[in-house]
Amino acid sequence: MTGDDVSDRRPVEDRPSGDAVLAARARDGDVGAFEELTARYRDIAFRVAWLVVRSRGDAEDAVQDAFVKAYYAMPRFRPGAPFRPWILRIVANEARNRVRSASRREGLAARIAASEAADAAPSPERAVLERAEAEALLSSLERLPERDRLVLAYRFLFELSEAETAEVLGVRPGTVKSRLSRALVRLRAEVAASTSFEEVDER
């Protein structure tokens, strides 16, 4: 299992109906259908786990264990429910359990792979600038409390909807809205503080 691809390349609009068919088949014991769901979501599942455990090996183990648990839980999966937030919540819970049991709180391994390259390659100067800005943003994200880091990553890095983010976090959609608002304020403050510090340091 790898986490090299940013996301499932399949069109988002094709997933819900396809997921519903596959999930229904998987509930009836179709192993092939569940394997297809696993292939569809393992990359984003890896990123969700990595965001929590901050270790590639632990993230891979968490994802594997989560999909095993999900397979055995399929008979209890509610027909018609969206599959993606359901599986990602299982992954997030498994990852949190690993962190709690190991009491590990090392720094966030914030290597989020770049999204698909633009049609026109940027100039070397622009590429350096964009990379520096991205690294500064991720560095600021690392310094946020876990609650802020997770809600921002789920909503914006992984592009989950507010409803899906709420499902993964196990909270109400209204709670996601308020957490996002507070987290964005803290992230902006971190970015501003980091920028100010660098300007002073360069003088």
LINLINBEL-V559129 format. One line per field, one symbol per residue. ss: DSSP state (a for helix, b for strand, c for the rest). phi: phi as a letter, one per 20 degrees, with the letter a starting at -180 (. if undefined). A space follows every 10 residues. Layout:
# LINLINBEL-V559129
ss->???
phi->???
This chain:
# LINLINBEL-V559129
ss->cccccccccc caaaaaaaaa aaaaaaaccc aaaaaaaaaa aaaaaaaaaa aaaccaaaaa aaaaaaaaaa aaaaaacccc ccaaaaaaaa aaaaaaaaaa aacccccccc cccccccccc cccaaaaaaa aaaaaaaaaa aacccaaaaa aaaaaaaccc caaaaaaaac ccaaaaaaaa aaaaaaaaaa aaaaaaaaaa aac
phi->.ccfefbfff ggfefgffff fffffffenf ffffffffff dffffgffff feembfffff ffffffffff gfeggeffgn fffgffffff ffffffffff feldcfffee degffgffgd fffgffffff ffffffffff fgefgggfff fffffdfelf ffffffffem cegfffgfff gfffffffff ffffffffff fff
